Structure formats: structure tokens, C-alpha cells
Amino acid sequence: MRRYLELLGLIREDSYVTTSHLAQVLGVSSRTIRSDIAQLNDELRTWGARVTSTPRKGVTLVVCNRQRYSLYRPEYEQSDLTQDERTRQIAEYLLTVEKPVLLDDLADMLHFSRSTLKRDMREVRQLLGEFDLTIDNRAYHGMRVHGEEVGIRNCLAHLKRVVCLNNDSAEGDELAALRAIVTRQVTDHHFQISDIAVENLAVHLYIAIKRVRMGNRIELDPQMISELARETKGGSMDVATEILEQVEHAYDVSFPQGEAYNFLARLSGKQIVSLDDATANTIVTEENTRLAFSMLERVRESYQIDLRYDIELVTTLAMHLAPLRTRMKYGLPSVNPLLDEIRHSYVLAFSMATVACSVLEGELGYDVPADEVAYVAMYLSVALDRHRDKTDEKDNVLVVCGSGRASSEMLAHRIRDLFGRYLNIVGTTSAHELGRVDFSDIDYAFSTVTIEHPIPVPIVEVSTFLADRDVSNITRALSEGRMSRLATELINPNLVFWGSFESKEAVISFLCRKMKDCADLPDDFEQLVLEREEAGTTAFGNLVAIAHPIRAVGAEDILALAVLRHPIDWGGEDAQLVFLLSIGQKKSRGLASFYRMMNSLVGSRPYVERLIASKSVEEVRRTLRLVAEAGA
């Protein structure tokens, strides 16, 4: 929708509004507002109305031809604004208006029908609630937003960020100038922050200028100011001081002490930390190192993957905790633009990060949001790649050779060279000795001769010298075999169910009960699964949820699946395919492959729909086999 039509929604017939207020609400300059009013009058002229301006009062709408204008309003009412856009517009108006406003007046100002506005108010309240804001609505008095000034600014920043990402023309000249000030200072001081962080700081400065001019200031108690001064010595303080001095000079505004330290906290919370930038003077506190180690211990308990002694991970995580704790302590939201991609494409790392961050909630009282969890997941994902040999299972191979021990050992050595990351050579034998082999812990037989009698594992025929063709055959067999085996072995036909459930808790209770009937699991198994849900959602989008206990129990990996007839709420996400995974206390041979399969499933709506439409265990296995092979 053109901005000058949005402008019309803020101009009333029976009152005046200043161009500076309109500029503040729409996030543009007063000069832009005057230009938009001129365009708006060109539009309104043919519909019997115009916007007039009165010195020292502002602008108002004058309708000359009521019948003609009534034909124009329905066209505006049926504009292409989505509910999200209407919600943003309503919230932004309520956050910036200085007096209570009646619902009918708000509907007139925004040119929405009363029924549309009433429906949208539920979304508005939900949006404001995310920032601990409420709407006080008194009969015959009107609506007004109530809450802390920090919450109001965080909400306005969220709304402005949406505008900046989706409509560059709404940024305004001021925002661009503020962005330039921040960029220049962080560059001059070699203070590393991301481009998104620069944008966010510019938005917060823009809002701070407007709010301070309106008399709305952030007040911090002396103890908090002392703590900030102690925690943010050096670079952060210097950069913040330079930025604020330039902004005060450029915009003729004075920031009181509380405002200055609030900006300092925001700046400190956005600093990028990495081992590459660490110097001899870089301090990694003992407390943060202990917390990082505790987070990785919680991961080990839940997933049987031990990353505690990855020094690079522990150090980087401890360094990351410094700005993260600043953000958490002072209620400064951090937006991770890769959140959805990380949740959907790195299911294991995100799940592990959720469990890891529960340590911060338990020890420090921080409720870590998903955006922050995703940053931790990025570190864990890199560490998992680094330790793939330790976290990935290896298949066991028996080498069968008909030309003697020397050639058998040569072939085994060649296989180790090319596939040692994926395979263990458990032994060599000849074809006529296969009858005496115990295949209980063997996954494949690689043979240079034709095996006449059936054996219980796949056979891959190869040449003694392992030609290129043999390498391709082995690669294909490993990929298809592992994934096919994963889909077949993990799916217990007695633990696949179809049905209707009304809540997450009902599904979990049902699956836990059924799983305990099939395996030796502790009495508190269901409670352990619910504890994991309290740590953070196990829904990963695309209707998929993967529940599991907060720590590994039982001996073996066990998987159950509930295919629901209709989606249910799962921690704020819809879920219709609910997996319950119990990770055994023994070293898992299939965990990494299972989560790779889940990455593929979460990223593929057709496979999800195919599973939802399935009617039998064999259909489920067949579909998961395809999913697994796609993710191989």
C-alpha cells in the first residue's frame, strides 16, 4: 500500500495532528510527510476531500462531498494490507500516541472496520505481551499501552526492524544518518559487530531520540549503572561515548545517564567474539568457562555426545557467554536472522543447544529465547563437524578374499585408507569359512569372490585392488544401506500409532506408556520427557516434533511415532508428526544418521504430507527410507 494512503489513516476530520507526530509514527522525516500530503491531496481531490494545514495546530481532513467520499473509503478498507501489517500499524500507533484512544476512533483513524479492528486487537495484545506490555482499556476513556519504557522501545524497535527489512523507503533520512554514525565509530575503534547489529543500534538511537524528546526516559538504578560501568570497561565504553556525543550534537538532544548506560549495554551485547580476534589481553572468566563446561555436560547427559574436552568449543562458548549474559541481564533482545534455517537444517545442533541453554535458566534465572539458542547451535554445529569421527557411527565390515591372507590384508588396508572415517574392518576370512562367522556385529561383507550361500548382511563385490568402480559401488552401498537400515531398524512396528490427541502432554503420556511396554525404561521416563519440554520446544517446524528425555536412559536407542489426525500446539508450533526418541546409555550407532534424516524431513513438506497420509507401518518405513536416502 502506498504510504500516503497509510497517512490518511492517521488524519481525522474532527481534530488536528502535527506533521512531526505523523513523521514519528510512520518513521520518516517531516519533509517526507509534507510531500506525502501533497500526493494524498491529488488522490483525494476527485473523491470530494482534502487535507488542510493550520499553523500551530497541524493538519486535518476536510470532506466537501460526503457522498462522493463514502465511495472512496470502502476501496481503502479493502486494501492489500495483511493482518500482520494491520497489527503492526495498530501497535505502532498505540505505542506512540500520548493520550488514550477509543476503539471506534482508532477504527476511523486507521480506516479499518470496527469488526476487523476487534479481530486484530487479539494479535496486537499478543505482540505487545512479548515485550511485557499490556493494553489498559477503560469504558468511555479509551485504550492505552502500559509497561516499562524499555519494553515499549524494544517493541517499537521490533516493528521498525520489520519495516526496514521489507520496505526500504520507510527507513527515512534520520535512520540512514544514524546508521552512518554507528558504522564510522565501530570501524574507527575496530569494534566488531555485524551489519544487522549496526542496523539495530541505529533503530534504537532513532527511537531514543523521539522518546527522550517526548519526555519518556529510561531510568536505571545506581547499582545497575555501577555494574555496567564495571563490566564494560575499555572498548565498549569508548565507542558508546563517541557515538552518543555525535548523536547529541547532530540532533540537539541530551541523553541522561540512564539512557547512556542503556545504549552502552546494547552495544556491549552486540560485540562479536571469536578465537581469531582473541589476544593476550582477552579475558575468559572462570565463571563463563564453568558455565560452558556445564552446558556441554548437560548435552552429554542427554545425547551421549561428549564435547566437554573440545577446548576450542569451550573457549568460544565461554567468550560468547559474556555478551549473551549482558543481553539477558538487561533485557536486550537479540535477533538471529538465521533462526528458521538453523532450526530446520541443523536439528541435532539446535536440539542440543536448547538443552545446553537450560543450564543458564537453572543457574542464572535466564529464560533464553530461540534467537539466542540458535547462536549457541551454530557453535555446536561447527564442533559436531569437527568431531564427526567421534559422533558418527562406523559400520563394521568383514573382508572376504579368495586369494590368500596377503591380498586380504592389502584390500583391508586400502579400504581403511579410503573409508576409515565410515568403516571398521573387523576381520578377514575366506568364502568357505563364512559358516563359522558370527554376524551379530557385522554390517557388510566386502568380497572379491562370489558368495554362493546366503549370509545375513549385504554383500558388496569388489576387486582386490579396489578400482574406481568399486569405490563408487561401496559409496552407494554405504549410503543406501545405512539409511535403509536406519529407517527399518529404528521403526518398531509396535511403536507406530495413528490417532487424535488434544494436547502435547496427552501425546507424550501415550507414547511413553507404549514405549515402556516395549523396553526397560525407568518409572520416571515420562517426567524426564516433560522436563526436556520445559527446557525448550522440541518442535522444529513443518509439523514435526522430536520429543526425548532430558537425559539418556535405558540401554538401547528406541523410537516411537505418532501420526496425528490433526495438528496440535507444540510449544507455539503446530505438530502432526510426533517422534519420541529414547537415546540409550550405550554409544549410539544411529543418532547422527537419525538427525540427518530429520533434517531432510523437516525441510520437505511432500515427505511430511506423505507420512501424514500413511496408513501402515510399511508405508512409514518406505517414506522414511526415501527421506533418509535424500539426506545421505
C-alpha positions in Angstrom: 0.0 0.0 0.0 1.3 3.5 -0.8 2.5 5.3 2.2 0.3 8.4 1.6 -2.8 6.2 1.9 -1.4 4.9 5.2 -1.0 8.5 6.1 -4.7 9.1 5.6 -5.5 6.5 8.3 -3.8 8.8 10.8 -5.5 12.1 9.9 -9.0 12.7 11.4 -11.8 15.1 10.5 -12.6 16.3 14.0 -9.1 17.0 15.3 -5.6 18.2 14.3 -2.4 16.2 14.2 1.1 17.7 13.8 3.3 16.6 10.9 6.1 15.8 13.4 3.8 13.3 15.1 2.9 11.7 11.7 6.6 11.6 10.9 7.4 9.8 14.1 4.6 7.2 13.7 5.5 6.4 10.1 9.2 6.5 10.6 10.0 9.2 8.1 11.1 12.9 8.1 8.6 15.8 8.4 9.7 16.8 4.9 8.6 13.4 3.6 5.2 13.8 5.4 4.6 17.2 3.7 5.4 15.6 0.3 3.1 12.7 1.0 0.2 15.1 2.0 0.6 16.8 -1.4 0.3 13.4 -3.2 -2.6 12.5 -0.9 -4.5 15.6 -1.9 -4.0 14.8 -5.6 -5.7 11.5 -4.8 -8.5 12.9 -2.6 -9.4 15.8 -5.0 -11.5 13.5 -7.2 -13.2 12.0 -4.1 -14.5 15.2 -2.5 -12.0 15.6 0.3 -8.7 17.3 1.1 -6.1 17.6 3.9 -5.7 21.2 5.1 -3.0 22.7 7.3 -3.4 25.3 10.1 -0.4 27.0 11.6 0.4 25.9 15.3 -2.4 23.3 15.1 -1.4 20.8 12.4 -3.3 19.1 9.7 -6.9 17.8 9.5 -9.2 16.1 7.0 -11.9 18.2 5.3 -14.7 16.3 3.5 -16.5 18.5 1.0 -18.6 15.8 -0.7 -19.7 13.2 1.8 -21.5 11.0 -0.7 -18.5 11.0 -3.1 -16.0 10.4 -0.3 -18.0 7.4 1.0 -17.3 5.6 -2.2 -13.6 6.1 -1.6 -13.4 4.7 1.9 -14.5 1.1 1.0 -11.7 1.0 -1.6 -9.3 1.8 1.2 -10.8 -0.6 3.6 -10.3 -3.4 1.1 -6.6 -2.6 0.6 -4.0 -5.3 0.4 -2.9 -4.9 4.0 -2.3 -8.3 5.6 -3.3 -9.0 9.2 0.4 -8.8 10.2 0.6 -5.3 8.6 -2.5 -4.2 10.3 -1.3 -5.5 13.6 2.0 -3.6 13.2 0.2 -0.4 12.3 -2.2 -0.6 15.2 0.6 -1.5 17.7 2.8 1.3 16.5 0.0 3.9 16.8 -0.9 2.8 20.3 2.8 2.8 21.4 3.3 6.4 20.2 0.0 8.1 20.9 0.2 10.3 24.0 -3.5 10.0 25.1 -5.9 7.1 25.4 -7.9 6.3 22.2 -11.4 4.8 21.8 -11.8 1.7 19.6 -14.2 3.5 17.3 -11.9 6.4 16.9 -9.0 4.1 16.2 -11.0 2.3 13.5 -11.8 5.7 11.9 -8.2 6.9 12.0 -6.8 3.7 10.5 -9.7 3.2 8.1 -10.5 -0.3 9.3 -13.9 -1.6 10.0 -14.7 -2.0 13.7 -15.1 -5.8 13.3 -11.7 -6.0 11.6 -10.1 -3.9 14.3 -11.6 -6.0 17.1 -10.3 -9.2 15.5 -6.8 -7.7 15.1 -6.6 -6.5 18.7 -6.1 -10.1 19.9 -2.9 -10.2 17.8 -1.9 -6.8 18.9 -2.2 -7.8 22.6 -0.2 -10.9 21.9 2.5 -8.9 20.2 2.7 -6.4 23.0 2.8 -9.2 25.5 6.0 -10.5 24.1 7.6 -7.3 25.5 5.7 -7.4 28.8 3.3 -4.7 27.7 -0.4 -4.6 28.2 -3.4 -2.5 27.0 -5.4 -0.7 29.6 -8.9 -0.4 28.1 -11.4 1.6 30.1 -15.0 2.2 29.0 -15.6 5.7 27.6 -12.0 6.5 28.3 -10.1 4.6 25.7 -7.1 2.3 25.2 -3.5 2.9 26.2 -0.4 0.8 26.4 1.1 0.2 29.8 4.6 -1.2 30.6 8.2 -0.3 31.2 9.9 2.2 28.9 12.5 -0.5 27.9 9.7 -2.8 26.8 8.0 0.0 24.7 11.3 0.7 22.9 12.1 -2.9 22.3 8.6 -3.4 20.8 9.0 -0.2 18.6 12.4 -1.5 17.5 10.9 -4.8 16.5 8.2 -3.0 14.5 10.8 -0.7 12.9 13.0 -3.7 12.0 10.1 -5.3 10.2 9.7 -2.1 8.2 13.4 -1.8 7.4 13.6 -5.4 6.2 10.5 -5.2 4.0 10.3 -1.6 2.9 13.5 0.3 2.4 11.6 3.6 1.6 10.3 3.7 5.2 13.7 4.0 6.8 13.9 7.7 6.5 16.8 10.1 6.3 17.4 10.1 10.0 17.8 6.4 10.2 20.3 6.4 7.4 22.3 9.2 9.1 22.3 7.3 12.5 23.5 4.2 10.8 26.4 6.1 9.3 27.4 7.5 12.7 27.4 4.0 14.3 29.3 2.5 11.3 32.0 5.1 11.4 32.7 4.8 15.1 32.8 1.0 15.3 35.1 0.9 12.3 37.4 3.6 13.7 37.6 1.7 17.1 38.0 -1.8 15.4 34.9 -2.8 17.4 33.5 -5.9 15.7 29.7 -6.1 15.3 27.6 -7.4 12.5 25.8 -5.3 9.9 22.5 -6.3 11.4 23.8 -5.1 14.8 24.6 -1.7 13.3 21.1 -1.5 11.9 19.6 -2.4 15.2 21.7 0.2 17.1 20.6 2.8 14.6 17.0 1.9 15.1 17.3 2.1 18.9 19.0 5.5 18.7 16.3 6.7 16.4 13.6 5.6 18.9 15.6 7.0 21.8 15.8 10.5 20.2 12.0 10.6 19.7 11.1 9.2 23.2 13.5 11.5 25.1 12.1 14.5 23.2 8.6 13.4 24.3 9.8 13.2 27.9 9.9 9.4 28.1 13.3 8.4 29.5 14.9 5.1 30.7 15.9 5.3 34.3 18.5 2.8 35.7 19.1 2.4 39.4 22.6 3.4 40.6 23.6 -0.3 41.3 22.8 -1.3 37.7 24.8 1.7 36.4 27.8 0.7 38.7 27.6 -2.9 37.4 27.5 -1.8 33.8 30.5 0.5 34.3 32.5 -2.3 35.9 31.5 -4.9 33.3 32.0 -2.8 30.1 35.4 -1.1 30.6 37.6 -0.2 27.7 36.4 -0.6 24.1 32.6 -0.7 24.6 32.6 2.4 26.8 34.8 4.4 24.3 32.7 3.5 21.3 29.4 4.2 23.1 30.6 7.6 24.3 31.8 8.7 20.9 28.5 7.6 19.2 26.3 9.4 21.8 28.3 12.6 21.6 27.9 12.7 17.9 24.2 12.0 18.0 23.6 14.6 20.7 25.5 17.2 18.6 23.7 16.3 15.3 20.2 16.1 16.7 20.3 18.7 19.5 19.3 16.2 22.2 20.7 15.4 25.6 20.8 11.8 26.8 20.7 11.5 30.6 22.9 8.9 32.4 20.3 6.1 32.3 19.9 6.5 28.5 23.7 6.5 28.0 24.2 3.3 30.0 21.2 1.6 28.4 22.9 2.2 25.0 26.2 1.0 26.4 24.5 -2.3 27.4 23.1 -2.7 23.9 26.4 -2.0 22.3 28.3 -4.5 24.6 25.7 -7.1 24.0 26.2 -7.0 20.2 30.0 -7.4 20.1 31.2 -10.4 18.0 33.6 -12.7 19.8 35.8 -15.3 18.1 39.1 -17.0 18.8 40.5 -15.3 15.7 40.1 -11.9 17.4 41.3 -13.1 20.9 44.6 -11.5 22.1 46.8 -11.9 25.1 44.6 -9.4 26.8 41.3 -11.3 26.1 39.8 -12.4 29.4 37.7 -15.5 29.5 36.3 -15.6 33.0 36.4 -18.7 35.2 32.6 -18.4 35.7 31.8 -18.4 32.0 34.2 -21.3 31.4 32.5 -23.3 34.2 29.1 -22.5 32.6 30.2 -23.5 29.2 31.5 -26.8 30.6 28.2 -27.3 32.5 26.3 -26.7 29.3 28.3 -29.4 27.4 27.9 -31.8 30.4 24.1 -31.4 30.0 24.4 -32.1 26.3 26.4 -35.3 27.1 23.8 -36.5 29.6 21.0 -36.0 27.0 22.7 -37.1 23.8 25.6 -39.3 24.8 27.8 -37.0 22.7 30.8 -35.7 24.7 32.2 -32.3 23.6 33.4 -31.2 27.0 37.1 -31.5 26.1 36.9 -29.6 22.8 39.0 -26.7 24.0 38.1 -24.5 21.0 34.4 -25.0 21.6 34.6 -24.5 25.4 36.6 -21.3 24.9 34.5 -19.9 22.1 31.3 -20.7 24.1 32.7 -19.0 27.2 33.6 -15.9 25.2 30.1 -15.9 23.7 28.5 -16.1 27.1 29.9 -12.6 28.1 27.7 -10.6 25.6 24.9 -13.1 25.9 24.7 -12.6 29.7 24.8 -8.8 29.2 21.8 -9.1 26.9 19.9 -11.4 29.2 20.7 -9.4 32.3 19.5 -6.1 30.9 16.6 -7.5 28.9 18.1 -6.7 25.5 16.6 -8.8 22.7 18.9 -10.2 20.0 17.5 -11.1 16.6 19.1 -14.1 14.8 18.2 -13.8 11.1 19.2 -17.4 10.6 16.9 -18.8 13.3 14.5 -20.6 11.0 17.2 -22.0 8.8 19.2 -23.3 11.8 16.1 -24.9 13.4 15.1 -26.7 10.2 18.6 -27.6 8.8 20.5 -28.3 11.9 18.0 -30.2 14.0 20.5 -32.0 16.2 22.6 -28.9 16.9 19.5 -26.8 17.7 18.1 -29.5 20.0 21.4 -29.8 21.8 21.7 -26.0 22.2 18.2 -25.9 23.7 19.3 -28.4 26.3 22.6 -26.6 26.9 20.9 -23.2 27.4 18.6 -24.8 30.1 21.7 -24.6 32.3 21.6 -20.8 32.1 18.0 -20.8 33.1 18.7 -23.1 36.1 21.8 -21.3 37.3 21.2 -17.7 36.4 17.4 -17.5 36.0 17.6 -16.5 32.3 14.8 -17.7 30.0 16.9 -17.9 26.9 14.9 -17.1 23.7 15.1 -19.1 20.5 17.2 -16.5 18.7 19.9 -16.9 21.4 19.6 -20.7 21.3 20.3 -20.6 17.6 23.6 -18.7 18.1 24.7 -21.5 20.5 23.6 -24.1 18.0 25.9 -22.5 15.4 28.9 -23.2 17.7 27.7 -26.7 18.4 27.2 -27.5 14.7 30.8 -26.5 13.9 32.0 -28.6 16.8 30.0 -31.6 15.6 31.5 -31.3 12.2 35.0 -31.2 13.8 34.3 -34.3 15.8 32.3 -36.2 13.2 34.6 -39.2 13.6 33.7 -39.3 17.3 30.0 -38.6 16.9 29.3 -40.6 13.7 28.8 -44.3 13.9 31.1 -46.5 11.8 29.8 -49.6 10.1 31.6 -52.9 10.7 32.9 -54.7 7.6 34.1 -58.3 7.1 36.6 -58.6 4.2 36.2 -61.9 2.2 39.0 -62.8 -0.1 39.8 -66.0 -2.1 43.5 -65.4 -2.9 45.2 -65.6 0.5 46.0 -63.6 3.6 48.4 -61.2 2.0 45.8 -60.0 -0.6 43.1 -59.8 2.1 45.3 -57.6 4.3 46.2 -55.4 1.3 42.5 -55.0 0.4 41.7 -54.2 4.1 44.4 -51.6 4.2 43.0 -49.9 1.0 39.5 -49.8 2.5 40.8 -48.2 5.7 42.6 -45.6 3.6 39.6 -44.6 1.6 36.7 -45.3 4.1 38.3 -45.3 7.5 36.1 -42.4 8.6 33.0 -44.5 8.0 34.1 -48.2 8.4 35.7 -50.5 10.8 37.4 -53.6 9.4 36.5 -56.3 11.9 38.4 -59.1 10.2 39.2 -61.0 7.0 38.2 -64.5 6.0 37.7 -66.8 3.1 34.4 -67.8 1.5 34.5 -71.4 2.8 34.9 -70.2 6.4 31.8 -67.9 6.4 29.7 -70.6 8.1 31.7 -70.1 11.3 31.4 -66.3 11.4 29.2 -64.5 14.0 27.4 -61.8 12.0 25.7 -60.2 15.0 28.0 -57.1 15.0 28.8 -57.0 11.2 27.1 -54.7 8.8 28.6 -55.5 5.4 30.7 -58.2 3.7 33.1 -56.8 1.0 34.1 -59.8 -1.1 36.5 -60.4 -4.0 34.7 -63.7 -4.8 31.1 -64.7 -5.4 29.5 -65.9 -2.2 27.2 -68.8 -3.0 25.4 -69.3 0.3 23.2 -66.6 1.8 24.5 -64.5 4.7 22.5 -62.1 6.9 24.3 -58.9 5.8 24.6 -57.0 2.4 27.4 -58.2 0.1 29.5 -55.7 -1.9 31.6 -57.4 -4.6 35.0 -55.6 -5.2 38.3 -56.3 -6.8 41.5 -56.9 -4.8 42.9 -53.5 -5.8 39.7 -51.6 -5.3 39.2 -49.9 -8.7 37.3 -46.6 -9.1 34.2 -48.6 -10.0 34.5 -50.5 -6.7 34.8 -47.2 -4.7 31.6 -45.9 -6.3 29.8 -49.1 -5.5 30.9 -49.0 -1.9 29.9 -45.4 -1.5 26.5 -46.1 -2.9 26.0 -49.2 -0.8 27.0 -47.4 2.4 24.7 -44.5 1.7 21.7 -46.6 0.7 22.3 -49.4 3.2 22.9 -47.2 6.3 19.8 -45.1 5.6 17.6 -48.0 4.7 18.8 -49.9 7.8 18.1 -46.8 9.9 14.6 -46.4 8.6 13.9 -50.1 9.1 15.6 -50.9 12.4 14.5 -47.8 14.3 10.9 -48.1 13.3 9.5 -50.7 15.6 6.1 -51.8 14.2 4.7 -51.9 17.7 5.5 -48.3 18.3 3.9 -46.6 15.3 0.4 -45.1 16.0 -2.3 -43.1 14.3 -4.9 -41.2 16.4 -6.2 -37.9 17.7 -4.9 -36.1 20.7 -5.8 -32.7 22.1 -2.5 -31.7 23.7 1.2 -32.2 23.7 1.1 -33.8 27.2 -1.5 -36.3 26.1 0.7 -37.5 23.1 3.8 -37.7 25.4 1.9 -39.7 28.0 0.6 -42.1 25.4 3.9 -42.7 23.7 5.8 -43.0 26.9 3.4 -45.6 28.2 3.6 -47.6 24.9 7.4 -47.3 24.8 7.7 -48.6 28.4 5.7 -51.6 27.4 8.4 -52.5 24.8 11.6 -51.6 26.7 13.2 -51.5 30.1 12.8 -47.8 31.0 12.7 -46.1 34.4 9.4 -45.2 36.1 10.1 -41.5 35.8 10.6 -41.7 32.0 7.6 -39.6 31.2 8.7 -37.0 33.7 12.1 -36.8 32.1 10.5 -36.2 28.7 8.4 -33.4 30.2 11.5 -31.9 31.8 13.1 -31.7 28.3 10.0 -29.9 27.0 10.3 -27.4 29.8 13.9 -26.7 28.7 12.7 -25.6 25.3 10.4 -26.7 22.5 11.1 -29.9 20.6 9.0 -28.7 17.6 11.2 -27.9 14.6 8.6 -26.6 12.1 6.9 -28.3 9.1 4.6 -30.2 11.6 7.5 -32.2 13.1 8.3 -32.6 16.8 11.0 -34.8 18.2 10.5 -35.4 22.0 13.1 -37.1 24.1 14.0 -37.3 27.8 16.3 -34.7 29.4 19.0 -37.4 29.9 19.8 -40.7 28.3 18.1 -43.7 30.0 17.8 -47.3 29.1 20.3 -49.4 27.2 19.4 -49.0 23.5 18.0 -46.3 21.2 14.2 -46.6 20.8 11.9 -44.6 18.6 8.2 -44.2 18.6 6.0 -42.3 16.2 2.5 -40.8 16.5 0.8 -39.7 13.3 -2.0 -37.3 14.4 -5.2 -36.8 12.5 -5.0 -33.0 13.1 -2.2 -30.7 14.2 -1.8 -29.7 17.8 0.1 -26.9 19.5 3.6 -27.9 20.5 5.3 -25.0 22.3 4.0 -22.4 19.9 4.4 -24.6 16.7 1.9 -26.9 15.0 2.9 -30.6 15.2 1.3 -33.6 13.5 4.2 -36.0 13.3 5.5 -36.6 16.8 8.6 -38.7 17.3 9.6 -39.9 20.7 13.3 -40.8 20.9 14.9 -42.5 23.8 18.7 -42.3 23.5 20.4 -45.3 25.1 23.2 -45.0 27.5 25.4 -47.2 25.3 27.3 -45.4 22.5 24.7 -44.7 19.8 25.4 -46.1 16.3 22.5 -44.3 14.7 21.9 -40.9 16.4 23.8 -38.7 13.9 22.1 -40.5 11.0 18.7 -40.2 12.6 19.1 -36.5 13.0 20.3 -36.1 9.4 17.2 -37.9 8.4 15.1 -35.5 10.5 16.9 -32.5 8.8 15.7 -33.9 5.5 12.2 -34.5 6.8 11.8 -31.0 8.4 12.9 -29.5 5.1 10.5 -31.5 2.9 6.8 -30.7 3.0 5.9 -33.5 0.5 7.5 -36.2 2.7 5.7 -34.8 5.7 2.4 -35.0 3.9 3.2 -38.5 2.7 3.8 -39.6 6.3 0.6 -37.9 7.5 -1.4 -39.7 4.8 0.2 -43.1 5.6 -2.0 -46.0 6.7 0.6 -48.7 7.6 3.9 -49.3 9.2 5.3 -50.4 5.9 4.3 -47.1 4.3 6.0 -45.2 7.1 9.2 -47.2 6.6 9.1 -46.8 2.9 8.7 -43.0 3.2 11.4 -42.6 5.9 13.7 -44.7 3.7 13.3 -42.2 0.9 13.8 -39.3 3.4 17.0 -40.9 4.8 18.4 -41.6 1.3 17.7 -38.0 0.3 19.7 -36.8 3.4 22.6 -39.2 2.9 
